[in-house]
Amino acid sequence: MIADAVTWFIGLGSVVFIPIIIIILGLIVRVKPSKAIIAGITVGIGFIGLNMVTGFLQEVLGPAIKLMVKNYGLTLSIMDLGSGTAGPLSFSTTLGVLIIPVAFILNLILVWTGITKTLNVDVWNLWQPALIGVMVWGITGNYVYGAIAMIPGFLLQLLLADLSQPLLSKFFNFPGIAITHLMALSGMVLAVPLNWLFDRIPGLKDLDVDPETIQEKFGLIGDPIIGFVIGVVIGLLAGYDFGGFMTLGVQMAAVLKILPKMVGMFMEGLTPIAEGTQEFCKKYLHGKVVNIGMDAALTVGNSAVMATALLLIPVTLFISVVLPGNKILPFGDLPTLVFALSCMVAAFKGNILRSVIGCGIYSASMLYLATWLAPALTKAYQLAQYSVGSSGLVSYVSAGLWPNALMVFIGQVFSLPGILIITVVILGLLFYVNKIKKFNA
């Protein structure tokens, strides 16, 4: 009965269930009912607008990517299905249904005790710890191991959200908001030390290539002209004629111009809820800092983020071909790489040059890990009885997140004791960060 209700709720889609959660949260933290309802609907409008723009992005980039692959004779053995299939896959299993109540109860306990400062309302992206569970189940053949493996996956979301919140909130101007999207957060672990390294490399440390600086120095050559130029370059690489690459250029310029407006709708709806949550916590939770955990969709409207993601399309294709041992030909995941790279761009402070270099290195690591994870991921698709139209191995670029590989490796090599140990370790890190070190207090 409960499982059916949860499945039905997920089936409503993020444009419906996220606004419902926002409205309920607003009422709990004593926001006026009318204000809470308007906030929830506004967030839903933001989701619809964002989905329209990202859907358009995939629609116009898909043919260009396909032509690049064909024109340059690129062939590798593992099919890239794209991360868009992974969410429905995860939630089509009983593990996907189970993670929602487990994560909700666990999150409330950890917020109440002050072990985390993030209250996750991004229910849809719980598919990521659910996918970890399904892969561990597939690789070990043990359902219980898979169910338990989801817990450290979710705890890792909270830990990375707590650690990254000050940096992301400042860069994107999101007061009271944390990003809980594991795909977006994972790259921060590489980006932060890389940016420290870049600060110490002569020449590179002095190159400030962010959209604002470009606009200031070159006038017209700024946002959305950056999108236009990148669109034209991708069109040329795809072999488009004059009309084709000019059209793609204007389309990419439109994406960079419209996306920030859609993100603005998100923030318009979330701001009163975030403020109400902070007031509620001051009054009833002894002044605890609690940030609302949201999707990385909030970050993709940034022009530096989109410019980096578009530039990484040909870069990632090139890397995949020359990388020894890689077997994945990027295709389905390339238009949505923006979600995996967005928080890294914040760590590089919007510097597009640093972002392309750092995200290129990260893409190489994802390709290797996604290749290694292909058997576990293929088994996950089979367990979910999800048709992939291929008899061989399947994967996708952003499946190669280090948390995915870590959890599958631990489950495969160390079995249940390893899963329990990593759970305790992540809980210990959360306790240290928020209770002992009092990070971001």
C-alpha positions as CSV (number, residue, x, y, z in Angstrom):
1,M,0.0,0.0,0.0
2,I,2.7,2.5,1.0
3,A,4.9,1.4,-1.8
4,D,2.1,1.9,-4.3
5,A,1.5,5.4,-2.9
6,V,5.2,6.3,-3.2
7,T,5.3,5.0,-6.8
8,W,2.2,7.0,-7.7
9,F,3.7,10.1,-6.1
10,I,7.0,9.7,-8.1
11,G,4.9,9.1,-11.2
12,L,3.5,12.6,-10.9
13,G,6.9,13.9,-12.0
14,S,9.2,16.5,-10.5
15,V,7.1,19.4,-11.8
16,V,4.3,18.2,-9.6
17,F,5.8,16.5,-6.5
18,I,8.6,19.0,-5.8
19,P,6.0,21.9,-5.7
20,I,3.9,19.8,-3.4
21,I,6.9,19.2,-1.1
22,I,7.7,22.9,-1.2
23,I,4.1,23.9,-0.2
24,I,4.1,21.3,2.7
25,L,7.5,22.5,3.9
26,G,6.3,26.1,3.8
27,L,3.2,25.3,5.9
28,I,5.4,23.4,8.4
29,V,7.7,26.3,8.9
30,R,4.7,28.7,9.3
31,V,4.8,30.5,6.0
32,K,1.4,31.9,5.2
33,P,-0.7,29.3,3.2
34,S,-1.2,31.7,0.3
35,K,2.5,32.5,0.2
36,A,3.5,28.8,0.4
37,I,1.1,27.8,-2.4
38,I,2.4,30.6,-4.6
39,A,6.0,29.6,-3.8
40,G,5.3,25.9,-4.7
41,I,3.6,26.8,-8.0
42,T,6.4,29.2,-8.9
43,V,9.0,26.5,-8.4
44,G,6.9,24.2,-10.6
45,I,6.9,26.9,-13.3
46,G,10.6,27.1,-13.0
47,F,10.9,23.3,-13.5
48,I,8.7,23.4,-16.5
49,G,10.7,26.3,-18.0
50,L,14.0,24.6,-17.3
51,N,12.8,21.3,-18.7
52,M,11.7,23.1,-21.9
53,V,15.1,24.8,-22.3
54,T,17.2,21.7,-21.5
55,G,14.9,19.5,-23.7
56,F,15.5,22.0,-26.5
57,L,19.3,21.9,-25.8
58,Q,19.3,18.1,-26.2
59,E,17.1,18.3,-29.3
60,V,19.4,20.6,-31.2
61,L,22.7,19.2,-29.9
62,G,21.8,15.5,-30.5
63,P,22.0,15.6,-34.3
64,A,25.2,17.7,-34.2
65,I,26.9,15.2,-31.8
66,K,25.7,12.3,-34.0
67,L,27.2,13.9,-37.1
68,M,30.5,14.6,-35.3
69,V,30.7,10.9,-34.3
70,K,29.9,9.9,-37.9
71,N,32.2,12.4,-39.7
72,Y,35.3,11.5,-37.6
73,G,34.6,7.8,-37.7
74,L,34.5,7.5,-33.9
75,T,33.7,3.9,-32.7
76,L,34.0,2.4,-29.2
77,S,32.4,-0.8,-27.8
78,I,30.1,0.5,-24.9
79,M,26.9,2.3,-25.7
80,D,26.3,5.6,-23.8
81,L,22.6,5.6,-22.9
82,G,22.7,9.0,-21.2
83,S,21.9,9.7,-17.6
84,G,18.2,10.5,-18.5
85,T,17.5,6.7,-18.4
86,A,19.0,6.2,-15.0
87,G,16.3,7.9,-12.9
88,P,13.4,5.9,-14.3
89,L,15.5,2.8,-14.1
90,S,16.2,3.4,-10.4
91,F,12.6,4.2,-9.4
92,S,11.2,1.2,-11.3
93,T,12.7,-1.1,-8.6
94,T,11.6,-1.6,-5.1
95,L,14.9,-0.2,-3.9
96,G,13.9,3.1,-5.6
97,V,10.7,3.2,-3.7
98,L,12.3,2.2,-0.5
99,I,14.9,5.0,-0.5
100,I,12.3,7.8,-0.3
101,P,10.9,7.1,3.2
102,V,14.3,5.9,4.5
103,A,16.1,9.0,3.3
104,F,13.2,11.3,4.7
105,I,13.3,9.8,8.2
106,L,17.1,9.6,8.4
107,N,17.4,13.2,7.1
108,L,14.9,14.5,9.8
109,I,16.8,12.7,12.6
110,L,20.2,14.1,11.4
111,V,18.8,17.7,11.1
112,W,17.2,17.5,14.5
113,T,20.4,16.3,16.1
114,G,22.5,18.9,14.2
115,I,24.6,16.2,12.4
116,T,23.6,17.8,9.1
117,K,22.5,21.3,8.1
118,T,20.8,20.1,4.9
119,L,17.1,19.3,4.7
120,N,16.8,17.6,1.3
121,V,13.6,18.2,-0.6
122,D,15.1,17.1,-3.9
123,V,13.2,13.8,-3.9
124,W,13.8,13.1,-7.6
125,N,17.6,12.9,-7.3
126,L,17.3,10.2,-4.7
127,W,17.5,8.0,-7.8
128,Q,21.3,8.4,-7.4
129,P,21.7,6.5,-4.1
130,A,18.9,4.2,-5.4
131,L,21.1,3.4,-8.5
132,I,24.0,2.7,-6.2
133,G,21.8,0.2,-4.4
134,V,20.7,-1.5,-7.6
135,M,24.2,-1.8,-8.9
136,V,25.5,-3.3,-5.6
137,W,22.5,-5.7,-5.7
138,G,23.4,-6.6,-9.3
139,I,27.1,-7.1,-8.7
140,T,26.7,-9.0,-5.5
141,G,23.5,-10.8,-6.2
142,N,22.2,-9.8,-2.8
143,Y,19.2,-7.5,-2.5
144,V,19.8,-6.7,1.2
145,Y,23.3,-5.5,0.4
146,G,21.9,-3.2,-2.2
147,A,19.3,-1.8,0.1
148,I,21.9,-1.1,2.8
149,A,24.3,0.4,0.2
150,M,21.8,3.2,-0.5
151,I,22.2,4.6,2.9
152,P,25.9,5.7,2.6
153,G,25.1,7.0,-0.8
154,F,22.5,9.3,0.7
155,L,24.7,10.3,3.6
156,L,27.4,11.2,1.1
157,Q,24.9,13.6,-0.6
158,L,24.3,15.3,2.8
159,L,28.1,15.5,3.6
160,L,29.0,17.0,0.2
161,A,26.0,19.4,0.4
162,D,27.1,20.6,3.8
163,L,30.7,21.1,2.8
164,S,29.9,22.8,-0.5
165,Q,27.0,25.1,0.6
166,P,29.1,28.2,1.6
167,L,31.0,28.2,-1.7
168,L,28.0,27.4,-4.0
169,S,25.7,29.8,-2.1
170,K,28.1,32.6,-2.5
171,F,28.9,32.0,-6.2
172,F,25.4,31.4,-7.3
173,N,23.8,33.8,-4.8
174,F,21.6,31.1,-3.2
175,P,21.2,32.1,0.5
176,G,19.7,29.3,2.6
177,I,20.0,26.8,-0.3
178,A,22.3,23.7,-0.6
179,I,22.7,21.5,-3.7
180,T,22.1,17.8,-2.9
181,H,22.5,16.5,-6.5
182,L,25.2,13.8,-6.1
183,M,26.1,14.0,-9.8
184,A,26.9,17.7,-9.5
185,L,28.6,17.5,-6.1
186,S,31.0,14.7,-6.8
187,G,33.3,16.8,-9.0
188,M,33.9,19.3,-6.2
189,V,36.3,16.8,-4.6
190,L,38.6,17.3,-7.6
191,A,37.8,20.9,-8.5
192,V,38.7,22.5,-5.1
193,P,42.3,21.1,-5.0
194,L,42.7,21.7,-8.7
195,N,41.8,25.3,-8.3
196,W,44.4,25.6,-5.5
197,L,47.0,24.1,-7.9
198,F,46.0,26.5,-10.7
199,D,46.5,29.4,-8.4
200,R,50.2,28.4,-8.1
201,I,50.9,27.8,-11.8
202,P,52.7,30.9,-13.4
203,G,50.8,32.3,-16.3
204,L,47.6,30.3,-15.7
205,K,47.0,31.9,-12.3
206,D,46.7,35.4,-13.9
207,L,44.3,34.4,-16.7
208,D,40.8,35.5,-15.7
209,V,38.5,34.1,-18.4
210,D,35.0,34.6,-16.9
211,P,32.0,36.0,-18.8
212,E,32.1,39.3,-16.9
213,T,35.8,39.9,-17.6
214,I,35.2,39.0,-21.3
215,Q,32.3,41.4,-21.5
216,E,34.3,44.2,-19.8
217,K,37.4,43.8,-22.0
218,F,35.8,43.0,-25.3
219,G,32.3,44.6,-25.1
220,L,30.0,42.5,-27.4
221,I,32.0,39.3,-26.9
222,G,30.2,38.3,-23.8
223,D,27.0,36.5,-22.8
224,P,25.0,35.5,-24.9
225,I,27.6,35.9,-27.7
226,I,29.7,33.2,-26.0
227,G,26.8,30.8,-26.6
228,F,26.6,31.9,-30.3
229,V,30.3,31.4,-30.9
230,I,30.3,27.9,-29.2
231,G,27.2,26.9,-31.2
232,V,28.8,27.9,-34.5
233,V,32.0,26.0,-33.6
234,I,30.0,22.8,-32.7
235,G,28.1,23.3,-36.0
236,L,31.3,23.5,-38.0
237,L,32.7,20.4,-36.3
238,A,29.4,18.6,-37.2
239,G,29.9,19.6,-40.9
240,Y,26.8,21.9,-41.0
241,D,26.4,24.3,-43.9
242,F,26.3,28.1,-43.3
243,G,22.6,28.2,-42.4
244,G,23.0,25.1,-40.2
245,F,25.9,26.4,-38.0
246,M,24.5,29.9,-37.8
247,T,21.1,28.5,-36.6
248,L,22.9,26.4,-34.0
249,G,24.8,29.5,-32.9
250,V,21.6,31.5,-32.4
251,Q,20.0,28.5,-30.6
252,M,22.9,28.2,-28.1
253,A,22.8,32.0,-27.6
254,A,19.1,31.7,-26.8
255,V,19.8,28.9,-24.3
256,L,22.4,31.0,-22.4
257,K,20.0,33.9,-22.4
258,I,16.8,32.1,-21.3
259,L,18.2,29.7,-18.7
260,P,19.0,32.4,-16.1
261,K,15.4,33.6,-16.3
262,M,14.1,30.1,-15.6
263,V,16.5,29.8,-12.6
264,G,15.2,33.1,-11.4
265,M,11.7,31.5,-11.2
266,F,13.2,28.8,-9.0
267,M,14.7,31.4,-6.6
268,E,11.6,33.5,-6.6
269,G,9.7,30.5,-5.2
270,L,12.4,29.1,-2.9
271,T,13.4,32.4,-1.2
272,P,10.4,32.8,1.1
273,I,10.6,29.1,2.0
274,A,14.3,29.3,2.8
275,E,13.7,32.4,4.9
276,G,10.8,30.8,6.7
277,T,12.9,27.7,7.4
278,Q,15.6,29.8,9.0
279,E,13.1,31.6,11.2
280,F,11.5,28.4,12.2
281,C,14.8,26.8,13.1
282,K,15.8,29.9,15.2
283,K,12.6,29.6,17.1
284,Y,12.0,25.9,17.5
285,L,15.4,24.2,16.8
286,H,17.6,26.3,19.1
287,G,19.0,28.4,16.3
288,K,20.2,25.5,14.2
289,V,21.3,26.4,10.6
290,V,19.2,24.4,8.1
291,N,19.6,24.8,4.4
292,I,17.0,23.5,1.9
293,G,18.6,20.8,-0.4
294,M,17.7,21.3,-4.1
295,D,18.5,20.1,-7.6
296,A,21.6,21.3,-9.5
297,A,19.1,22.6,-12.0
298,L,19.4,25.9,-10.0
299,T,23.0,26.2,-11.1
300,V,22.8,25.6,-14.9
301,G,21.6,29.1,-15.7
302,N,25.0,30.5,-15.0
303,S,26.7,31.6,-18.3
304,A,30.1,30.3,-17.2
305,V,28.5,26.9,-16.4
306,M,26.8,26.6,-19.8
307,A,29.8,27.9,-21.7
308,T,32.0,25.2,-20.0
309,A,29.4,22.5,-20.6
310,L,29.1,23.3,-24.4
311,L,32.9,23.5,-24.8
312,L,33.2,20.1,-23.1
313,I,31.2,18.4,-25.8
314,P,33.9,18.3,-28.5
315,V,36.6,18.0,-25.7
316,T,35.0,14.9,-24.2
317,L,34.5,13.3,-27.5
318,F,38.2,13.8,-28.3
319,I,39.3,12.6,-24.9
320,S,37.2,9.4,-25.2
321,V,39.0,8.4,-28.4
322,V,42.6,9.1,-27.3
323,L,42.2,7.8,-23.7
324,P,43.9,4.4,-23.4
325,G,41.6,1.8,-22.0
326,N,38.3,3.8,-22.4
327,K,35.6,1.9,-24.1
328,I,32.7,4.4,-23.9
329,L,31.8,6.6,-26.8
330,P,30.1,9.6,-25.3
331,F,26.8,10.4,-27.0
332,G,23.6,10.3,-24.9
333,D,25.1,12.0,-21.9
334,L,26.9,14.9,-23.7
335,P,24.0,17.4,-23.7
336,T,23.4,16.8,-20.0
337,L,27.0,17.0,-18.8
338,V,26.1,20.5,-17.6
339,F,24.6,18.9,-14.4
340,A,27.8,17.0,-13.7
341,L,30.1,20.0,-14.2
342,S,28.1,22.9,-12.8
343,C,29.4,22.9,-9.2
344,M,33.0,22.5,-10.5
345,V,32.7,25.7,-12.3
346,A,31.8,27.4,-9.1
347,A,34.9,26.0,-7.5
348,F,36.9,27.5,-10.4
349,K,35.1,30.9,-9.6
350,G,33.5,31.0,-13.1
351,N,36.9,31.0,-14.9
352,I,36.0,29.3,-18.1
353,L,39.6,28.3,-19.0
354,R,40.2,26.7,-15.7
355,S,36.8,25.1,-15.8
356,V,37.5,23.5,-19.2
357,I,40.9,22.2,-18.1
358,G,39.6,20.9,-14.8
359,C,36.3,19.5,-16.1
360,G,38.3,17.8,-19.0
361,I,40.4,16.0,-16.4
362,Y,37.3,15.0,-14.5
363,S,35.6,13.8,-17.7
364,A,38.6,11.5,-18.3
365,S,38.2,10.0,-14.8
366,M,34.4,9.6,-15.4
367,L,35.1,7.8,-18.7
368,Y,37.4,5.3,-17.0
369,L,35.1,4.7,-14.1
370,A,32.0,4.4,-16.3
371,T,33.9,1.8,-18.4
372,W,34.7,-0.1,-15.2
373,L,31.1,0.2,-13.9
374,A,29.5,-1.0,-17.2
375,P,29.0,-4.6,-16.1
376,A,27.3,-3.5,-12.8
377,L,25.2,-0.9,-14.6
378,T,24.2,-3.3,-17.3
379,K,23.1,-5.8,-14.6
380,A,21.1,-3.0,-13.0
381,Y,19.2,-2.4,-16.2
382,Q,18.5,-6.1,-16.4
383,L,17.3,-6.3,-12.8
384,A,14.9,-3.4,-13.5
385,Q,13.8,-5.2,-16.7
386,Y,14.6,-1.9,-18.5
387,S,14.9,-2.3,-22.2
388,V,18.1,-0.7,-23.6
389,G,17.9,-2.1,-27.1
390,S,21.4,-3.6,-26.9
391,S,22.7,-7.0,-26.2
392,G,26.1,-5.7,-25.1
393,L,27.4,-3.6,-22.2
394,V,25.8,-0.2,-21.6
395,S,26.9,2.8,-19.5
396,Y,26.9,6.6,-19.7
397,V,29.7,9.1,-18.9
398,S,28.3,10.5,-15.7
399,A,27.7,7.0,-14.3
400,G,31.4,7.2,-13.7
401,L,31.1,9.2,-10.5
402,W,33.6,8.3,-7.8
403,P,30.8,7.7,-5.2
404,N,29.2,5.1,-7.6
405,A,32.5,3.3,-8.2
406,L,33.5,3.5,-4.4
407,M,30.2,1.9,-3.3
408,V,30.2,-0.8,-6.0
409,F,33.9,-1.6,-5.2
410,I,33.2,-1.9,-1.5
411,G,30.1,-4.0,-2.0
412,Q,31.9,-6.3,-4.5
413,V,35.2,-6.7,-2.5
414,F,34.2,-6.3,1.1
415,S,30.6,-7.2,1.1
416,L,28.3,-6.3,4.0
417,P,31.1,-5.4,6.5
418,G,32.6,-3.0,4.0
419,I,29.2,-1.3,3.4
420,L,28.6,-0.9,7.1
421,I,32.1,0.5,7.7
422,I,31.7,3.1,5.0
423,T,28.3,4.1,6.4
424,V,29.9,4.6,9.9
425,V,32.8,6.6,8.4
426,I,30.5,9.0,6.5
427,L,28.3,9.4,9.6
428,G,31.5,10.2,11.6
429,L,32.6,12.8,9.0
430,L,29.1,14.4,9.2
431,F,29.4,14.5,13.0
432,Y,32.9,16.0,12.8
433,V,32.0,18.6,10.3
434,N,28.9,19.9,11.9
435,K,29.2,19.1,15.6
436,I,32.9,19.3,16.4
437,K,34.3,21.6,13.7
438,K,30.9,23.5,13.5
439,F,31.6,24.1,9.8
440,N,29.4,26.9,8.3
441,A,27.8,27.6,11.7
